[in-house]
Amino acid sequence: MNSAFSKEVIPLKQPQSILIKDTTREERERIVARALSVCGGSCNFCNGCGSLGSGRLESMYEPYFAGEKEIAEINMEIHGGIVKG
């Protein structure tokens, strides 16, 4: 019997950690840039992700780039600890 599914086991790619301890500053800058470019538009004057009033994105995420705060902490501060669904 022919099966559409291969019996070969293909290893899954492990997700890359975004934790400070696992990344360099350059990697953290790329992580934020990639995440913010999901919509394909410019972040200038945009409130698509709910960051209105948070300041310039570069300065907003500087503590993460510098290794001082995890990105999750910064995002919680931006959104007041409330996850929008």
N, C-alpha and C positions, 0 to 999 in steps of 0.2 A: 504494500500500500504506500502511495506517495504522500508525503506530508508537506504542507506549506512551511512548516517550521523546521529549521535546521537543528540537528541534535548537537551541533558544535556549541560549546560553551564560550560565550564572548564576554570577557571581563568588562564590568562597568567602570567607567572613568570615575574616580573618586572626586567628590566636589572639593574645590579649593577652599581652604580655610581663609576667612577674612579677618581673623583675629590678629591683633598687633603682634603677638609673640611669633606668629607664623608668616609674617609679611615684612617686606622692606617698605620704606617710605614711597618709593617709586611704584611698587605694586599697589599700595593703598590709594595713591592718586589715580591709578588706572582703574581700580575697582570702583571708586566713586564716579569717575568720568563715564565708565561703561554703564553703571546703574542709572545715572541721570540722563543718558542719551537714549534710553529705551524708547521714548516717544518719537525720537527722530528730530525734535525741534531744538531750538535754543532755550537755555534756561533763563536768559535775561528777561526780566519782567514777567516771568511765567509763574502761575500758582497751581499748575497741574498736579504737583505732588503735595500741595498743602503747606509750602514753606513760606508763605507770605509773611513778611515782617521779620524773617529770620536773618536778613542781611545777605551779603554776597556769599554765594555758595563756596567760593574758595576759602573765605575766612570762617564760614560756618563749620566746615569740615577740617580746618587746620589742626585742632587738637587730635583728630584721628591720624592725619598725615604725620604729625609730630610724635605719635606714639603715646599720647597722654590720656586719651579716652577712646573706648571702643565705639565703633560706628553705631551700635545699638543704643548706647547711652545718649549719643548726640541726637539720634532720631527720636528717642523718647522725650528729650528736652524740647525738640522742635514741635512735637505733636502733643505736648503736655501729658505724656504718659498714656494717651488715649490712642488706641489703634482704630483707624477708620476702616469700615468694611463696605 
